Amino acid sequence: MSRKCAITGKGPMSGNNVSHAHNKTKRRFLPNLRTVRITLEDGTRKKIRVAASTLRTMKKQGI
């Protein structure tokens, strides 16, 4: 299963670890994914992986 938000499509970003001596090595920033259950229109429930920031936005908008 990919590390991607099912609603917004947020995925891993890349960047550098920078040491005190300013040496750079590659690293990944992973999204903060949470598994949530949603109810579909036909009444069935399904699990999806959603970013925590998306959940905050949905809660703020009342979805």
mmCIF file as gemmi writes it, N, C-alpha and C atoms, coordinates in Angstrom:
data_model
loop_
_atom_site.group_PDB
_atom_site.id
_atom_site.type_symbol
_atom_site.label_atom_id
_atom_site.label_alt_id
_atom_site.label_comp_id
_atom_site.label_asym_id
_atom_site.label_entity_id
_atom_site.label_seq_id
_atom_site.pdbx_PDB_ins_code
_atom_site.Cartn_x
_atom_site.Cartn_y
_atom_site.Cartn_z
_atom_site.occupancy
_atom_site.B_iso_or_equiv
_atom_site.pdbx_formal_charge
_atom_site.auth_seq_id
_atom_site.auth_asym_id
_atom_site.pdbx_PDB_model_num
ATOM 1 N N . MET Axp A 1 ? 0.844 -1.178 0 1 0 ? 1 A 1
ATOM 2 C CA . MET Axp A 1 ? 0 0 0 1 0 ? 1 A 1
ATOM 3 C C . MET Axp A 1 ? 0.893 1.247 0 1 0 ? 1 A 1
ATOM 4 N N . SER Axp A 2 ? 0.565 2.174 -0.858 1 0 ? 2 A 1
ATOM 5 C CA . SER Axp A 2 ? 1.416 3.356 -0.991 1 0 ? 2 A 1
ATOM 6 C C . SER Axp A 2 ? 1.2 4.327 0.166 1 0 ? 2 A 1
ATOM 7 N N . ARG Axp A 3 ? 2.229 5.119 0.438 1 0 ? 3 A 1
ATOM 8 C CA . ARG Axp A 3 ? 2.147 6.138 1.498 1 0 ? 3 A 1
ATOM 9 C C . ARG Axp A 3 ? 1.573 7.411 0.887 1 0 ? 3 A 1
ATOM 10 N N . LYS Axp A 4 ? 0.273 7.385 0.616 1 0 ? 4 A 1
ATOM 11 C CA . LYS Axp A 4 ? -0.377 8.501 -0.055 1 0 ? 4 A 1
ATOM 12 C C . LYS Axp A 4 ? -1.76 8.703 0.534 1 0 ? 4 A 1
ATOM 13 N N . CYS Axp A 5 ? -2.136 9.962 0.731 1 0 ? 5 A 1
ATOM 14 C CA . CYS Axp A 5 ? -3.463 10.297 1.241 1 0 ? 5 A 1
ATOM 15 C C . CYS Axp A 5 ? -4.505 9.983 0.168 1 0 ? 5 A 1
ATOM 16 N N . ALA Axp A 6 ? -5.59 9.303 0.569 1 0 ? 6 A 1
ATOM 17 C CA . ALA Axp A 6 ? -6.618 8.903 -0.385 1 0 ? 6 A 1
ATOM 18 C C . ALA Axp A 6 ? -7.44 10.089 -0.88 1 0 ? 6 A 1
ATOM 19 N N . ILE Axp A 7 ? -7.479 11.186 -0.129 1 0 ? 7 A 1
ATOM 20 C CA . ILE Axp A 7 ? -8.315 12.331 -0.505 1 0 ? 7 A 1
ATOM 21 C C . ILE Axp A 7 ? -7.498 13.407 -1.216 1 0 ? 7 A 1
ATOM 22 N N . THR Axp A 8 ? -6.396 13.847 -0.597 1 0 ? 8 A 1
ATOM 23 C CA . THR Axp A 8 ? -5.621 14.951 -1.171 1 0 ? 8 A 1
ATOM 24 C C . THR Axp A 8 ? -4.486 14.492 -2.065 1 0 ? 8 A 1
ATOM 25 N N . GLY Axp A 9 ? -4.063 13.232 -1.94 1 0 ? 9 A 1
ATOM 26 C CA . GLY Axp A 9 ? -2.956 12.737 -2.752 1 0 ? 9 A 1
ATOM 27 C C . GLY Axp A 9 ? -1.587 13.11 -2.23 1 0 ? 9 A 1
ATOM 28 N N . LYS Axp A 10 ? -1.516 13.615 -0.976 1 0 ? 10 A 1
ATOM 29 C CA . LYS Axp A 10 ? -0.22 13.95 -0.394 1 0 ? 10 A 1
ATOM 30 C C . LYS Axp A 10 ? 0.625 12.697 -0.277 1 0 ? 10 A 1
ATOM 31 N N . GLY Axp A 11 ? 1.899 12.811 -0.653 1 0 ? 11 A 1
ATOM 32 C CA . GLY Axp A 11 ? 2.802 11.678 -0.589 1 0 ? 11 A 1
ATOM 33 C C . GLY Axp A 11 ? 4.132 12.086 0.005 1 0 ? 11 A 1
ATOM 34 N N . PRO Axp A 12 ? 5.116 11.196 -0.037 1 0 ? 12 A 1
ATOM 35 C CA . PRO Axp A 12 ? 6.422 11.513 0.525 1 0 ? 12 A 1
ATOM 36 C C . PRO Axp A 12 ? 7.117 12.632 -0.247 1 0 ? 12 A 1
ATOM 37 N N . MET Axp A 13 ? 7.857 13.472 0.503 1 0 ? 13 A 1
ATOM 38 C CA . MET Axp A 13 ? 8.708 14.497 -0.108 1 0 ? 13 A 1
ATOM 39 C C . MET Axp A 13 ? 10.145 14.121 0.184 1 0 ? 13 A 1
ATOM 40 N N . SER Axp A 14 ? 11.067 14.678 -0.577 1 0 ? 14 A 1
ATOM 41 C CA . SER Axp A 14 ? 12.473 14.383 -0.346 1 0 ? 14 A 1
ATOM 42 C C . SER Axp A 14 ? 13.202 15.652 0.047 1 0 ? 14 A 1
ATOM 43 N N . GLY Axp A 15 ? 14.312 15.461 0.757 1 0 ? 15 A 1
ATOM 44 C CA . GLY Axp A 15 ? 15.117 16.582 1.196 1 0 ? 15 A 1
ATOM 45 C C . GLY Axp A 15 ? 16.453 16.077 1.669 1 0 ? 15 A 1
ATOM 46 N N . ASN Axp A 16 ? 17.119 16.865 2.487 1 0 ? 16 A 1
ATOM 47 C CA . ASN Axp A 16 ? 18.446 16.514 2.976 1 0 ? 16 A 1
ATOM 48 C C . ASN Axp A 16 ? 18.491 16.52 4.489 1 0 ? 16 A 1
ATOM 49 N N . ASN Axp A 17 ? 19.255 15.557 5.053 1 0 ? 17 A 1
ATOM 50 C CA . ASN Axp A 17 ? 19.722 15.668 6.426 1 0 ? 17 A 1
ATOM 51 C C . ASN Axp A 17 ? 20.972 16.533 6.361 1 0 ? 17 A 1
ATOM 52 N N . VAL Axp A 18 ? 21.051 17.558 7.179 1 0 ? 18 A 1
ATOM 53 C CA . VAL Axp A 18 ? 22.217 18.435 7.166 1 0 ? 18 A 1
ATOM 54 C C . VAL Axp A 18 ? 22.891 18.337 8.532 1 0 ? 18 A 1
ATOM 55 N N . SER Axp A 19 ? 24.143 17.907 8.552 1 0 ? 19 A 1
ATOM 56 C CA . SER Axp A 19 ? 24.881 17.76 9.795 1 0 ? 19 A 1
ATOM 57 C C . SER Axp A 19 ? 25.467 19.107 10.223 1 0 ? 19 A 1
ATOM 58 N N . HIS Axp A 20 ? 26.072 19.107 11.404 1 0 ? 20 A 1
ATOM 59 C CA . HIS Axp A 20 ? 26.706 20.32 11.913 1 0 ? 20 A 1
ATOM 60 C C . HIS Axp A 20 ? 27.862 20.749 11.01 1 0 ? 20 A 1
ATOM 61 N N . ALA Axp A 21 ? 28.504 19.766 10.375 1 0 ? 21 A 1
ATOM 62 C CA . ALA Axp A 21 ? 29.596 20.059 9.442 1 0 ? 21 A 1
ATOM 63 C C . ALA Axp A 21 ? 29.07 20.375 8.042 1 0 ? 21 A 1
ATOM 64 N N . HIS Axp A 22 ? 27.751 20.488 7.923 1 0 ? 22 A 1
ATOM 65 C CA . HIS Axp A 22 ? 27.061 20.818 6.679 1 0 ? 22 A 1
ATOM 66 C C . HIS Axp A 22 ? 27.198 19.729 5.607 1 0 ? 22 A 1
ATOM 67 N N . ASN Axp A 23 ? 27.391 18.464 6.058 1 0 ? 23 A 1
ATOM 68 C CA . ASN Axp A 23 ? 27.327 17.329 5.132 1 0 ? 23 A 1
ATOM 69 C C . ASN Axp A 23 ? 25.86 17.046 4.857 1 0 ? 23 A 1
ATOM 70 N N . LYS Axp A 24 ? 25.536 16.722 3.609 1 0 ? 24 A 1
ATOM 71 C CA . LYS Axp A 24 ? 24.152 16.486 3.232 1 0 ? 24 A 1
ATOM 72 C C . LYS Axp A 24 ? 23.961 15.053 2.761 1 0 ? 24 A 1
ATOM 73 N N . THR Axp A 25 ? 22.936 14.391 3.293 1 0 ? 25 A 1
ATOM 74 C CA . THR Axp A 25 ? 22.527 13.076 2.836 1 0 ? 25 A 1
ATOM 75 C C . THR Axp A 25 ? 21.029 13.12 2.581 1 0 ? 25 A 1
ATOM 76 N N . LYS Axp A 26 ? 20.568 12.353 1.621 1 0 ? 26 A 1
ATOM 77 C CA . LYS Axp A 26 ? 19.162 12.375 1.238 1 0 ? 26 A 1
ATOM 78 C C . LYS Axp A 26 ? 18.285 11.736 2.315 1 0 ? 26 A 1
ATOM 79 N N . ARG Axp A 27 ? 17.075 12.253 2.469 1 0 ? 27 A 1
ATOM 80 C CA . ARG Axp A 27 ? 16.093 11.699 3.391 1 0 ? 27 A 1
ATOM 81 C C . ARG Axp A 27 ? 14.704 11.889 2.816 1 0 ? 27 A 1
ATOM 82 N N . ARG Axp A 28 ? 13.724 11.243 3.434 1 0 ? 28 A 1
ATOM 83 C CA . ARG Axp A 28 ? 12.329 11.363 3.002 1 0 ? 28 A 1
ATOM 84 C C . ARG Axp A 28 ? 11.486 11.918 4.137 1 0 ? 28 A 1
ATOM 85 N N . PHE Axp A 29 ? 10.568 12.794 3.79 1 0 ? 29 A 1
ATOM 86 C CA . PHE Axp A 29 ? 9.568 13.306 4.723 1 0 ? 29 A 1
ATOM 87 C C . PHE Axp A 29 ? 8.266 12.569 4.397 1 0 ? 29 A 1
ATOM 88 N N . LEU Axp A 30 ? 7.812 11.703 5.309 1 0 ? 30 A 1
ATOM 89 C CA . LEU Axp A 30 ? 6.606 10.914 5.063 1 0 ? 30 A 1
ATOM 90 C C . LEU Axp A 30 ? 5.38 11.646 5.607 1 0 ? 30 A 1
ATOM 91 N N . PRO Axp A 31 ? 4.231 11.538 4.928 1 0 ? 31 A 1
ATOM 92 C CA . PRO Axp A 31 ? 3.018 12.176 5.438 1 0 ? 31 A 1
ATOM 93 C C . PRO Axp A 31 ? 2.512 11.449 6.68 1 0 ? 31 A 1
ATOM 94 N N . ASN Axp A 32 ? 1.822 12.179 7.54 1 0 ? 32 A 1
ATOM 95 C CA . ASN Axp A 32 ? 1.277 11.626 8.782 1 0 ? 32 A 1
ATOM 96 C C . ASN Axp A 32 ? -0.08 10.989 8.463 1 0 ? 32 A 1
ATOM 97 N N . LEU Axp A 33 ? -0.057 9.705 8.05 1 0 ? 33 A 1
ATOM 98 C CA . LEU Axp A 33 ? -1.271 9.028 7.61 1 0 ? 33 A 1
ATOM 99 C C . LEU Axp A 33 ? -1.986 8.355 8.766 1 0 ? 33 A 1
ATOM 100 N N . ARG Axp A 34 ? -3.303 8.42 8.732 1 0 ? 34 A 1
ATOM 101 C CA . ARG Axp A 34 ? -4.172 7.77 9.702 1 0 ? 34 A 1
ATOM 102 C C . ARG Axp A 34 ? -5.186 6.931 8.939 1 0 ? 34 A 1
ATOM 103 N N . THR Axp A 35 ? -5.525 5.76 9.481 1 0 ? 35 A 1
ATOM 104 C CA . THR Axp A 35 ? -6.552 4.917 8.869 1 0 ? 35 A 1
ATOM 105 C C . THR Axp A 35 ? -7.894 5.285 9.494 1 0 ? 35 A 1
ATOM 106 N N . VAL Axp A 36 ? -8.847 5.673 8.668 1 0 ? 36 A 1
ATOM 107 C CA . VAL Axp A 36 ? -10.18 6.052 9.149 1 0 ? 36 A 1
ATOM 108 C C . VAL Axp A 36 ? -11.224 5.237 8.394 1 0 ? 36 A 1
ATOM 109 N N . ARG Axp A 37 ? -12.358 5.017 9.068 1 0 ? 37 A 1
ATOM 110 C CA . ARG Axp A 37 ? -13.469 4.324 8.426 1 0 ? 37 A 1
ATOM 111 C C . ARG Axp A 37 ? -14.491 5.351 7.974 1 0 ? 37 A 1
ATOM 112 N N . ILE Axp A 38 ? -14.922 5.248 6.736 1 0 ? 38 A 1
ATOM 113 C CA . ILE Axp A 38 ? -15.944 6.158 6.217 1 0 ? 38 A 1
ATOM 114 C C . ILE Axp A 38 ? -17.157 5.336 5.795 1 0 ? 38 A 1
ATOM 115 N N . THR Axp A 39 ? -18.321 5.953 5.829 1 0 ? 39 A 1
ATOM 116 C CA . THR Axp A 39 ? -19.551 5.309 5.395 1 0 ? 39 A 1
ATOM 117 C C . THR Axp A 39 ? -19.888 5.824 4 1 0 ? 39 A 1
ATOM 118 N N . LEU Axp A 40 ? -20.041 4.902 3.073 1 0 ? 40 A 1
ATOM 119 C CA . LEU Axp A 40 ? -20.372 5.262 1.697 1 0 ? 40 A 1
ATOM 120 C C . LEU Axp A 40 ? -21.873 5.494 1.563 1 0 ? 40 A 1
ATOM 121 N N . GLU Axp A 41 ? -22.289 5.961 0.377 1 0 ? 41 A 1
ATOM 122 C CA . GLU Axp A 41 ? -23.701 6.281 0.15 1 0 ? 41 A 1
ATOM 123 C C . GLU Axp A 41 ? -24.602 5.061 0.282 1 0 ? 41 A 1
ATOM 124 N N . ASP Axp A 42 ? -24.086 3.868 -0.079 1 0 ? 42 A 1
ATOM 125 C CA . ASP Axp A 42 ? -24.915 2.668 -0.024 1 0 ? 42 A 1
ATOM 126 C C . ASP Axp A 42 ? -24.941 2.034 1.37 1 0 ? 42 A 1
ATOM 127 N N . GLY Axp A 43 ? -24.318 2.697 2.358 1 0 ? 43 A 1
ATOM 128 C CA . GLY Axp A 43 ? -24.361 2.226 3.736 1 0 ? 43 A 1
ATOM 129 C C . GLY Axp A 43 ? -23.198 1.347 4.144 1 0 ? 43 A 1
ATOM 130 N N . THR Axp A 44 ? -22.344 0.972 3.222 1 0 ? 44 A 1
ATOM 131 C CA . THR Axp A 44 ? -21.193 0.144 3.572 1 0 ? 44 A 1
ATOM 132 C C . THR Axp A 44 ? -20.08 1.016 4.128 1 0 ? 44 A 1
ATOM 133 N N . ARG Axp A 45 ? -19.205 0.385 4.92 1 0 ? 45 A 1
ATOM 134 C CA . ARG Axp A 45 ? -18.078 1.105 5.516 1 0 ? 45 A 1
ATOM 135 C C . ARG Axp A 45 ? -16.791 0.659 4.84 1 0 ? 45 A 1
ATOM 136 N N . LYS Axp A 46 ? -15.87 1.61 4.669 1 0 ? 46 A 1
ATOM 137 C CA . LYS Axp A 46 ? -14.612 1.317 4.015 1 0 ? 46 A 1
ATOM 138 C C . LYS Axp A 46 ? -13.489 2.028 4.759 1 0 ? 46 A 1
ATOM 139 N N . LYS Axp A 47 ? -12.323 1.377 4.859 1 0 ? 47 A 1
ATOM 140 C CA . LYS Axp A 47 ? -11.162 1.989 5.49 1 0 ? 47 A 1
ATOM 141 C C . LYS Axp A 47 ? -10.321 2.682 4.431 1 0 ? 47 A 1
ATOM 142 N N . ILE Axp A 48 ? -9.927 3.921 4.719 1 0 ? 48 A 1
ATOM 143 C CA . ILE Axp A 48 ? -9.032 4.652 3.825 1 0 ? 48 A 1
ATOM 144 C C . ILE Axp A 48 ? -7.926 5.28 4.661 1 0 ? 48 A 1
ATOM 145 N N . ARG Axp A 49 ? -6.809 5.566 4.007 1 0 ? 49 A 1
ATOM 146 C CA . ARG Axp A 49 ? -5.682 6.222 4.685 1 0 ? 49 A 1
ATOM 147 C C . ARG Axp A 49 ? -5.707 7.704 4.329 1 0 ? 49 A 1
ATOM 148 N N . VAL Axp A 50 ? -5.802 8.537 5.375 1 0 ? 50 A 1
ATOM 149 C CA . VAL Axp A 50 ? -5.948 9.978 5.196 1 0 ? 50 A 1
ATOM 150 C C . VAL Axp A 50 ? -4.88 10.676 6.018 1 0 ? 50 A 1
ATOM 151 N N . ALA Axp A 51 ? -4.333 11.767 5.482 1 0 ? 51 A 1
ATOM 152 C CA . ALA Axp A 51 ? -3.352 12.554 6.216 1 0 ? 51 A 1
ATOM 153 C C . ALA Axp A 51 ? -4.029 13.252 7.391 1 0 ? 51 A 1
ATOM 154 N N . ALA Axp A 52 ? -3.292 13.414 8.487 1 0 ? 52 A 1
ATOM 155 C CA . ALA Axp A 52 ? -3.837 14.055 9.682 1 0 ? 52 A 1
ATOM 156 C C . ALA Axp A 52 ? -4.251 15.494 9.398 1 0 ? 52 A 1
ATOM 157 N N . SER Axp A 53 ? -3.505 16.18 8.543 1 0 ? 53 A 1
ATOM 158 C CA . SER Axp A 53 ? -3.867 17.557 8.197 1 0 ? 53 A 1
ATOM 159 C C . SER Axp A 53 ? -5.185 17.6 7.428 1 0 ? 53 A 1
ATOM 160 N N . THR Axp A 54 ? -5.463 16.579 6.629 1 0 ? 54 A 1
ATOM 161 C CA . THR Axp A 54 ? -6.731 16.501 5.903 1 0 ? 54 A 1
ATOM 162 C C . THR Axp A 54 ? -7.882 16.272 6.875 1 0 ? 54 A 1
ATOM 163 N N . LEU Axp A 55 ? -7.662 15.429 7.891 1 0 ? 55 A 1
ATOM 164 C CA . LEU Axp A 55 ? -8.697 15.21 8.893 1 0 ? 55 A 1
ATOM 165 C C . LEU Axp A 55 ? -9.037 16.484 9.639 1 0 ? 55 A 1
ATOM 166 N N . ARG Axp A 56 ? -8.003 17.279 9.956 1 0 ? 56 A 1
ATOM 167 C CA . ARG Axp A 56 ? -8.237 18.569 10.62 1 0 ? 56 A 1
ATOM 168 C C . ARG Axp A 56 ? -9.067 19.499 9.752 1 0 ? 56 A 1
ATOM 169 N N . THR Axp A 57 ? -8.773 19.534 8.465 1 0 ? 57 A 1
ATOM 170 C CA . THR Axp A 57 ? -9.51 20.401 7.538 1 0 ? 57 A 1
ATOM 171 C C . THR Axp A 57 ? -10.956 19.924 7.426 1 0 ? 57 A 1
ATOM 172 N N . MET Axp A 58 ? -11.152 18.607 7.33 1 0 ? 58 A 1
ATOM 173 C CA . MET Axp A 58 ? -12.51 18.064 7.223 1 0 ? 58 A 1
ATOM 174 C C . MET Axp A 58 ? -13.313 18.36 8.48 1 0 ? 58 A 1
ATOM 175 N N . LYS Axp A 59 ? -12.666 18.245 9.648 1 0 ? 59 A 1
ATOM 176 C CA . LYS Axp A 59 ? -13.351 18.523 10.909 1 0 ? 59 A 1
ATOM 177 C C . LYS Axp A 59 ? -13.723 20.005 11.001 1 0 ? 59 A 1
ATOM 178 N N . LYS Axp A 60 ? -12.838 20.879 10.523 1 0 ? 60 A 1
ATOM 179 C CA . LYS Axp A 60 ? -13.1 22.308 10.552 1 0 ? 60 A 1
ATOM 180 C C . LYS Axp A 60 ? -14.27 22.681 9.64 1 0 ? 60 A 1
ATOM 181 N N . GLN Axp A 61 ? -14.375 21.996 8.479 1 0 ? 61 A 1
ATOM 182 C CA . GLN Axp A 61 ? -15.435 22.305 7.529 1 0 ? 61 A 1
ATOM 183 C C . GLN Axp A 61 ? -16.737 21.559 7.85 1 0 ? 61 A 1
ATOM 184 N N . GLY Axp A 62 ? -16.688 20.65 8.826 1 0 ? 62 A 1
ATOM 185 C CA . GLY Axp A 62 ? -17.895 19.928 9.222 1 0 ? 62 A 1
ATOM 186 C C . GLY Axp A 62 ? -18.263 18.791 8.303 1 0 ? 62 A 1
ATOM 187 N N . ILE Axp A 63 ? -17.277 18.184 7.673 1 0 ? 63 A 1
ATOM 188 C CA . ILE Axp A 63 ? -17.553 17.064 6.756 1 0 ? 63 A 1
ATOM 189 C C . ILE Axp A 63 ? -17.509 15.762 7.522 1 0 ? 63 A 1
